[in-house]
């Protein structure tokens, strides 16, 4: 990721010429491809309402496609696991620091009327601190799950007092226990999937099996090869089965292209076409994350998996995330509070393990029908459609309030 200087320049150089900005200026920070996908419709809705004249962002392609001026690409910074986080810091820490300094300069020279932070507590909590220093209102959209945040970090969040738009009902109480008020707006994924047809409930002789190895470097590196080897085992049993890999971003695309050169299996790829691919699929082999929820809402059973192989990560999971408190990791199972989808962790992620978990969902009609029946219970839990509009209403209210904040904000010092 190359951090470039912003094309945005201060409107003035002295105190006398400064005035509170009249143009609506928005800042957005995401941390992974899923967050980009969930946020782009909100940016489009704010633009449609004529509220935004200028948007600067740190994120990925969907934000750029929605019209934002990018200060940097945060996709390479997204990690899972403590060891990977340390590795990212050693590898890209200086770039992260440069981007945070660039954000600080932007907030000082031309403060945005509103900052929208999405997931990614590791970086966004630092940006939240910067926003607090410059008295910029913050909407935390798609907030991180409280169990994934270190306890000492909540103090800074409480001081910043962002408006938290929760996407899961459970987050209301979870955040309250951390001393932070949140309001539930529903999950924006409902708005995104409702335009797509649900997948077929029956499995033909030539089923389409989609592979979603993830959007982060370590996810794709760890999961794609066992997924492809499992696909080969499945094809031995179902010779007419078809396989397509869903590609989330350029970073994942490079790794996937290299890995596909090493396999003799006939595999297609689809770039940023998750919903279209899922609506045609009969089964998904998926990394843990949003895609398992997307698949569930479109009526596609999935085998969910993750693999963290470092000693540090195993120690952290055993010490801070005991399995009794977090028995499930795929979002459908978490929401339903029972093991509906098969889950594979760490050493369980093998070609044979994936194949055996997938086979009943392809060949056992009774098992498949039961899973689909359970998955149909998820949408009512997430709320009704319209989360994007409710988030836009909240952002609009905050933009109106930010006018008063801008009037009282001290002007920047002359250069």
C-alpha positions in Angstrom: 0.0 0.0 0.0 1.4 3.3 -1.0 0.3 6.3 1.1 0.1 9.4 -1.0 -0.4 13.0 0.0 -3.9 14.1 -0.1 -5.0 16.4 -2.9 -7.1 18.3 -0.3 -5.5 21.6 0.8 -6.4 24.1 3.5 -8.8 26.8 2.4 -6.8 29.5 4.1 -3.5 30.2 5.8 -4.4 32.8 8.5 -6.8 33.3 11.3 -8.7 36.2 9.7 -9.6 34.2 6.6 -10.9 31.2 8.4 -14.5 30.4 8.8 -16.5 27.3 9.7 -16.8 25.2 6.6 -20.2 25.3 4.9 -19.6 22.2 2.7 -20.5 18.9 4.2 -17.2 17.0 4.5 -17.1 13.3 5.5 -14.3 11.1 6.7 -14.7 7.3 6.5 -12.3 4.6 7.8 -12.8 0.9 7.3 -10.5 -2.0 7.8 -11.4 -4.9 5.6 -13.3 -5.8 2.4 -16.5 -6.7 4.3 -16.5 -3.3 6.0 -16.0 -1.6 2.7 -19.0 -3.4 1.1 -21.2 -2.6 4.1 -20.2 1.1 4.1 -20.4 1.9 0.4 -24.2 1.9 0.4 -24.3 4.3 3.3 -22.0 6.7 1.5 -24.1 6.4 -1.6 -27.3 7.1 0.4 -25.8 10.2 2.0 -24.6 11.4 -1.4 -28.1 10.8 -2.9 -29.6 12.9 -0.2 -27.3 15.8 -1.2 -25.6 15.8 2.2 -22.1 15.2 1.1 -20.0 17.4 -1.1 -16.7 15.8 -0.3 -15.6 12.5 1.2 -12.1 11.4 2.2 -11.5 7.9 3.3 -9.1 5.2 4.4 -10.3 1.9 3.0 -10.6 -0.2 -0.1 -12.0 -0.3 -3.6 -15.8 -0.1 -2.8 -15.3 3.3 -1.1 -13.2 4.6 -4.0 -15.9 3.4 -6.5 -18.5 5.2 -4.4 -16.7 8.5 -5.0 -14.4 8.9 -2.0 -11.0 10.5 -2.2 -8.7 7.9 -0.8 -6.0 8.8 1.7 -4.8 5.2 1.9 -5.7 1.5 1.5 -6.2 -0.2 4.8 -6.8 -3.6 3.3 -3.2 -4.9 4.0 -3.6 -3.8 7.7 -6.5 -6.1 8.4 -5.5 -9.2 10.4 -6.9 -12.0 12.5 -5.0 -13.1 15.6 -2.4 -11.6 17.9 0.6 -13.0 16.1 -0.6 -11.7 12.7 -1.3 -8.3 14.3 2.3 -8.2 15.6 3.5 -9.2 12.1 1.5 -6.5 10.4 2.8 -3.9 12.8 6.4 -5.0 12.1 5.7 -5.1 8.4 3.5 -2.0 7.9 3.7 -0.1 11.1 5.5 2.9 9.5 2.8 3.2 6.8 0.1 3.0 9.4 1.8 5.7 11.4 2.2 7.9 8.3 -1.5 7.5 7.5 -2.5 8.4 11.0 -0.4 11.6 10.8 -2.0 12.4 7.4 -5.5 12.0 9.0 -4.4 14.2 11.9 -3.3 16.9 9.5 -6.5 16.7 7.5 -8.6 16.9 10.7 -6.6 20.0 11.7 -6.5 21.9 8.4 -10.1 21.1 7.2 -12.0 19.3 9.9 -14.7 17.0 8.5 -18.3 17.5 9.6 -18.5 13.9 10.6 -16.2 10.8 10.9 -17.7 7.4 10.3 -15.6 4.5 11.6 -16.3 0.9 10.6 -15.2 -2.1 12.6 -11.4 -2.5 12.8 -10.8 -1.4 16.4 -7.1 -1.7 16.0 -6.8 1.3 13.8 -10.1 3.0 14.3 -9.7 3.4 18.0 -6.6 5.5 17.3 -8.5 7.6 14.7 -11.3 8.0 17.3 -8.7 9.6 19.6 -7.6 11.9 16.9 -11.2 12.9 16.2 -11.8 13.6 19.9 -8.8 15.9 20.0 -10.1 17.9 17.1 -13.7 17.9 18.3 -15.1 16.0 15.4 -18.3 14.0 15.9 -17.9 10.3 15.3 -20.4 7.7 14.2 -19.2 4.1 14.8 -21.0 2.1 12.2 -20.7 -1.7 12.4 -18.9 -1.5 15.7 -16.5 -4.3 16.7 -17.7 -7.1 19.0 -16.8 -6.3 22.6 -15.0 -9.6 23.2 -12.5 -8.8 20.4 -11.3 -5.6 22.1 -8.8 -5.4 24.9 -10.3 -4.1 28.2 -7.9 -1.2 28.5 -9.0 0.2 25.2 -12.5 1.0 26.4 -11.4 4.0 28.4 -10.5 6.0 25.3 -13.8 5.1 23.7 -15.8 6.3 26.7 -13.9 9.6 26.6 -14.6 10.1 22.9 -18.3 9.3 23.3 -19.0 8.2 19.7 -22.5 7.5 18.5 -22.6 3.7 18.2 -24.9 2.2 15.6 -25.1 -1.5 16.6 -25.9 -4.1 14.0 -26.6 -7.0 16.4 -29.2 -6.7 19.2 -26.8 -8.3 21.6 -24.4 -5.3 21.2 -26.7 -3.0 23.0 -26.1 -4.7 26.3 -22.5 -5.6 25.6 -21.6 -2.0 25.0 -23.6 -0.8 28.0 -21.6 -3.1 30.2 -18.5 -1.4 28.8 -20.0 2.0 29.8 -21.0 3.0 26.3 -24.5 3.6 25.0 -25.4 2.2 21.6 -28.5 2.1 19.5 -29.6 -0.8 17.3 -30.2 0.0 13.7 -30.4 -3.5 12.3 -27.9 -5.2 10.0 -27.1 -3.5 6.6 -26.5 -6.9 5.0 -30.3 -7.3 4.9 -30.5 -4.4 2.4 -27.7 -5.8 0.3 -29.0 -9.4 -0.1 -32.7 -8.7 -0.5 -32.2 -7.9 -4.2 -30.7 -11.3 -4.9 -32.7 -14.6 -5.3 -32.1 -17.3 -2.7 -30.2 -20.4 -3.8 -31.8 -23.6 -4.9 -32.8 -25.9 -2.0 -32.1 -29.1 -4.0 -28.6 -30.2 -5.1 -28.3 -31.3 -8.7 -25.7 -33.7 -10.1 -23.5 -30.8 -11.0 -23.6 -28.7 -7.9 -21.8 -25.3 -7.8 -19.5 -25.1 -4.7 -18.1 -21.7 -3.9 -14.9 -21.2 -2.1 -14.4 -18.0 0.0 -10.9 -18.1 1.5 -11.2 -14.6 2.9 -10.0 -11.1 2.2 -7.0 -10.9 4.5 -3.5 -12.1 3.5 -3.2 -14.8 6.2 -6.8 -16.0 5.7 -6.2 -16.7 2.0 -2.7 -18.1 2.6 -3.9 -20.5 5.3 -7.3 -21.6 3.9 -7.2 -21.7 0.1 -4.9 -24.7 -0.4 -6.9 -27.0 2.0 -10.1 -25.8 0.4 -8.8 -26.7 -3.1 -7.6 -30.1 -2.0 -11.0 -30.7 -0.3 -12.6 -29.7 -3.6 -10.6 -32.3 -5.4 -11.8 -34.9 -2.9 -15.4 -33.8 -3.4 -15.0 -34.1 -7.2 -13.8 -37.7 -6.8 -17.2 -38.4 -5.3 -19.1 -35.9 -7.5 -17.3 -35.8 -10.9 -19.6 -33.1 -12.3 -19.3 -30.7 -9.3 -18.2 -27.2 -10.3 -16.0 -24.9 -8.2 -15.7 -21.1 -8.1 -13.4 -19.0 -5.9 -14.8 -15.7 -4.7 -12.2 -13.0 -4.8 -12.6 -10.0 -2.4 -9.8 -7.6 -3.3 -6.6 -7.1 -5.3 -4.5 -8.4 -2.4 -6.5 -11.7 -2.2 -6.5 -11.9 -6.0 -2.7 -12.0 -6.3 -2.5 -14.8 -3.8 -5.3 -16.8 -5.3 -3.9 -16.5 -8.9 -0.6 -17.9 -7.7 -2.2 -20.8 -5.8 -4.5 -21.7 -8.7 -1.4 -22.2 -10.9 -0.4 -25.1 -8.7 -3.7 -27.1 -8.9 -5.0 -29.3 -11.7 -8.6 -28.7 -10.6 -10.8 -26.8 -12.9 -11.6 -23.7 -10.9 -13.2 -20.3 -11.9 -12.8 -17.1 -10.1 -15.3 -14.2 -9.6 -14.0 -10.8 -8.5 -16.2 -8.9 -6.0 -19.4 -10.8 -7.0 -20.2 -12.5 -3.7 -23.9 -12.2 -3.8 -24.3 -13.2 -7.4 -22.0 -16.2 -6.8 -23.8 -17.3 -3.6 -27.2 -17.1 -5.3 -26.0 -19.7 -7.8 -24.2 -21.9 -5.2 -25.4 -25.1 -3.5 -22.6 -25.0 -0.8 -19.9 -22.6 0.4 -16.6 -23.4 1.8 -15.9 -20.2 3.7 -13.6 -18.5 6.1 -15.2 -17.3 9.3 -16.7 -13.9 8.9 -19.4 -12.0 7.2 -19.6 -14.3 4.2 -21.1 -17.1 6.3 -23.9 -14.8 7.2 -24.3 -13.6 3.6 -24.5 -17.3 2.6 -27.1 -18.1 5.3 -29.4 -15.2 4.3 -29.3 -16.4 0.7 -30.1 -20.0 1.7 -26.7 -21.5 1.2 -25.2 -23.9 3.8 -21.5 -23.4 4.5 -18.6 -25.1 6.1 -17.0 -22.3 8.2 -13.3 -22.4 9.1 -10.3 -20.5 10.4 -6.7 -21.4 11.1 -4.4 -19.7 13.5 -1.3 -21.8 14.0 1.0 -19.6 16.2 1.7 -20.5 19.8 0.8 -16.9 20.7 -2.7 -17.1 19.2 -3.4 -20.5 20.9 -2.3 -19.0 24.2 -4.5 -16.0 23.8 -7.5 -18.1 22.8 -7.1 -20.4 25.8 -6.5 -17.6 28.2 -8.8 -14.8 27.2 -11.3 -16.5 25.0 -12.2 -19.7 26.7 -14.4 -22.0 24.5 -17.1 -22.2 27.2 -17.8 -18.4 26.7 -17.5 -18.5 22.9 -18.4 -22.0 21.8 -19.1 -20.9 18.2 -17.3 -18.5 15.8 -19.4 -18.5 12.6 -22.0 -15.7 12.7 -25.0 -18.0 11.9 -24.2 -20.3 14.8 -23.4 -17.3 17.1 -26.8 -15.7 16.3 -28.7 -19.0 16.6 -26.7 -20.0 19.7 -26.4 -23.6 18.4 -24.3 -25.6 16.1 -26.2 -25.4 12.8 -23.3 -25.1 10.4 -20.2 -27.2 10.7 -17.2 -25.3 12.0 -13.5 -26.2 11.7 -10.8 -24.7 13.8 -7.0 -24.7 13.4 -5.8 -28.3 13.2 -9.3 -29.4 12.1 -8.9 -27.5 8.8 -7.6 -30.3 6.6 -8.8 -31.4 3.1 -10.3 -34.6 4.6 -12.0 -32.6 7.4 -13.5 -30.1 5.0 -14.7 -32.8 2.7 -16.4 -34.8 5.5 -18.1 -31.7 6.9 -19.3 -30.7 3.4 -20.6 -34.1 2.2 -23.8 -34.4 4.3 -24.8 -30.9 3.1 -24.5 -32.1 -0.5 -25.9 -35.6 -0.3 -28.1 -35.9 2.8 -31.4 -34.3 1.9 -32.7 -34.5 5.4 -29.6 -32.9 6.9 -29.6 -30.2 4.3 -33.3 -29.4 4.8 -32.8 -29.1 8.5 -29.9 -26.7 8.2 -31.8 -24.5 5.7 -34.8 -24.4 8.1 -32.5 -23.2 10.9 -30.9 -20.6 8.7 -34.3 -19.1 7.9 -34.5 -18.0 11.5 -31.6 -15.6 11.2 -33.2 -12.7 9.3 -35.8 -11.9 12.0 -32.9 -11.7 14.5 -31.1 -9.1 12.4 -34.1 -6.9 12.1 -36.0 -5.5 9.1 -34.6 -4.0 5.9 -33.7 -0.3 6.0 -30.6 -0.4 8.2 -28.7 1.7 5.7 -31.5 4.4 5.7 -31.6 4.4 9.5 -27.8 4.8 9.6 -28.1 7.6 7.1 -30.8 9.3 9.2 -28.5 9.1 12.2 -25.6 10.5 10.2 -27.8 13.3 9.0 -28.8 14.3 12.5 -25.1 14.3 13.5 -24.3 16.5 10.5 -26.9 19.0 11.5 -25.4 19.0 15.0 -21.9 19.3 13.7 -22.7 22.8 12.4 -22.9 24.0 15.9 -19.7 22.3 16.8 -17.9 23.8 13.8 -19.0 27.3 14.8 -17.4 26.8 18.2 -14.3 25.1 16.9 -11.1 27.1 17.2 -9.6 28.0 13.8 -6.3 26.4 12.8 -3.1 28.4 13.5 -1.5 30.2 10.7 1.3 28.3 9.0 
